[in-house]
Amino acid sequence: MLNRRKFIKASALTSVAGIVSQQLVASNQSGTVLNNPVVISTWDAGLEANKAAWEILSKGGRALDAVEKGVMVTEASINCCVGLGGNPDREGKVTLDACIMDDQYNCGSVAFLERIKHPVSVARRIMEKTPHVMLVGDGAQQFAIAEGFTLEPDELSPDAKEAYEKWLIKSEYKPVINIENKGHGPFAPTHLDNGDWNHDTIGMVALDTKGNLSGSCTTSGMGFKMRGRLGDSPIIGAGLFVDNEVGACTATGQGEDVIRVAGSHSVIEAMRAGLSPEAACKKIIERIARIKKEKAKDIQVAFIAVNKKGVVGAYALHKGFNYALRTNKGEQLINAKHYFK
């Protein structure tokens, strides 16, 4: 007769794509080494993004290529608030931010970019073709056009236009935890028509078959933000950090509070000190909670991470954050543990 431990192990090994295997999640969180490759990404939009990444990873491709192609799926979706379909700033303009980082500390970033469909790809070109890490605004757009990117029409998507017109009635900005979707603030619907959440940031980190790590992060930023506002997503060390000796981490949530603790880099350093990915994410979330005190109840921040062995983990301030996981054993959408009960 199988004992409990053997039963859990056997169950995990029989998980298939599309079935959430609690045994696999439990074994992974406890430190069991997964078969690489592995890719994780924030929110349920990550399920589709992971499929594109997996097409590359499953064929022995680079993690760098996977994390670019993966989040491009989300950037291209007009039904998701990542990309040009996202909510505008308070001046009615959509501005995009993104970054990417490989296994050799090479990184590229773009911020305050307008009318370019795939900011993550512009970030990669910055990384590979310039001596810089970050380009912003008009300069970033000029670079993108010179590199052959198409200048898209200067117009809002139908959903964003409707949300912006409603927002203009009171012109108030009131972020709502876990409702970073079609229409931020007091006019935000709680979910899409199909019941799925629709968030304005996607971060992805991956480990390929050669044991190398990479990550990406892309966003349309907070809806109805002040013109020129910049969050954590394009900032290396805040929204994303990769150390090929240790692991990779990306963040989502209120960017100002990720920036103030150099969030993703701090998670990596906690992993370097010996913590598991989940424990490291938890440690930095607890740090944010201590800093914010009572104000922490009004914001959401979450981290996801993978270490060099392919062990993944996540942690959030509040209930409601989930992340997508794809391995040889299948795909899952996992509800992260959280600080506030």
C-alpha positions, 0 to 999 in steps of 0.5 A, spaced: 500 500 500 502 506 498 504 511 504 501 518 503 508 521 501 508 516 495 501 517 493 502 525 493 508 524 489 505 519 484 499 524 483 503 529 481 507 526 476 500 524 473 498 531 472 496 533 465 495 540 462 489 544 464 488 540 470 490 544 477 494 539 481 494 540 488 499 535 489 504 538 484 503 545 487 505 542 494 511 539 492 514 545 488 512 549 494 516 545 499 522 545 494 522 539 489 526 540 483 521 541 477 523 538 470 526 544 466 523 548 462 519 552 466 515 558 465 511 562 470 507 569 469 502 574 473 495 573 473 490 569 469 492 572 462 499 568 463 495 562 461 495 564 454 502 568 454 505 561 457 503 557 451 507 562 446 513 561 451 512 554 451 512 553 444 519 556 444 521 552 451 519 545 449 523 545 443 529 547 447 529 555 445 532 560 449 528 563 455 530 570 453 526 568 446 520 565 450 519 571 455 519 576 449 514 572 445 510 570 451 508 577 453 507 579 446 500 575 446 498 579 452 500 586 449 497 584 442 490 583 446 485 589 445 481 585 451 486 586 456 489 592 459 496 591 457 498 594 451 495 599 446 488 597 448 489 599 456 486 605 459 489 612 458 492 617 463 488 623 465 490 626 459 487 621 455 493 618 452 496 611 453 503 610 455 506 603 455 512 601 459 516 594 459 523 591 460 527 585 459 533 581 462 537 575 460 542 570 463 548 575 462 545 581 466 543 584 459 537 588 460 533 593 456 527 598 458 522 602 455 518 607 458 512 612 457 512 609 450 506 611 445 503 608 439 508 602 439 504 595 439 510 591 442 514 595 447 517 589 450 520 588 443 523 595 443 526 594 450 529 588 447 532 592 441 535 597 446 538 591 450 541 588 444 543 594 439 544 600 444 549 602 449 543 604 454 538 600 458 532 605 458 529 609 453 523 614 454 518 618 451 519 621 444 526 618 444 524 611 445 518 612 439 524 615 435 528 609 436 522 604 435 520 607 428 528 607 426 528 599 428 522 598 423 516 598 428 510 601 426 506 607 429 499 605 430 493 610 430 493 615 436 486 612 438 483 609 444 480 602 444 472 602 445 473 599 452 478 604 454 474 610 451 468 608 455 472 607 461 475 614 460 469 618 459 466 615 465 472 617 469 472 624 466 465 625 470 468 626 477 476 625 475 478 621 481 483 616 481 481 611 486 485 604 485 481 598 487 485 592 489 485 586 484 481 590 479 486 593 474 482 591 468 477 595 463 476 601 467 480 603 473 477 606 480 470 607 482 467 605 475 471 599 474 467 593 473 469 587 477 470 582 472 470 581 464 463 578 461 466 571 461 468 572 468 476 572 467 480 578 471 483 582 466 490 586 469 494 591 466 501 588 468 504 582 466 510 579 468 514 573 466 520 569 468 522 562 465 528 557 466 530 553 459 533 547 458 540 549 458 538 552 465 538 559 463 534 564 466 530 570 463 524 575 464 520 580 462 515 585 464 510 590 460 504 594 462 500 600 460 500 603 467 495 605 472 489 607 468 488 615 469 495 616 472 498 623 472 501 624 465 508 622 466 507 617 471 512 611 471 511 605 475 516 599 477 514 595 471 520 598 466 525 599 472 530 593 472 531 591 480 524 593 481 519 590 476 524 585 474 530 582 476 534 576 473 541 573 476 542 567 473 546 564 479 540 565 483 533 566 480 528 571 477 523 575 479 517 579 477 512 584 480 505 586 479 501 591 483 502 598 486 508 600 483 510 605 487 511 601 493 515 595 489 520 601 487 521 603 494 524 596 496 527 595 490 522 589 490 524 584 485 532 585 486 530 584 494 527 577 492 533 575 489 537 577 494 533 573 499 533 567 495 541 568 494 541 568 502 538 561 502 530 562 502 525 558 497 522 563 492 516 563 496 519 565 502 523 570 499 517 573 496 513 573 502 519 576 506 519 582 501 511 583 502 512 583 509 517 588 509 512 592 504 507 591 509 511 594 515 513 600 511 506 602 509 503 600 516 495 601 515 496 604 508 498 596 506 490 594 507 489 599 501 494 596 496 496 590 492 503 588 491 505 581 489 511 577 487 513 571 483 519 568 482 523 561 480 530 559 482 536 556 478 533 549 480 526 550 477 522 551 484 517 557 483 513 561 488 509 567 489 506 571 495 501 577 495 499 582 500 492 580 499 488 575 497 486 575 489 492 574 486 494 568 482 499 566 477 500 561 471 505 556 471 507 551 465 512 545 466 512 538 462 507 536 467 502 541 465 499 548 466 496 551 472 493 557 475 495 558 482 492 562 487 498 565 491 498 565 499 497 572 502 499 576 508 492 579 510 488 573 512 
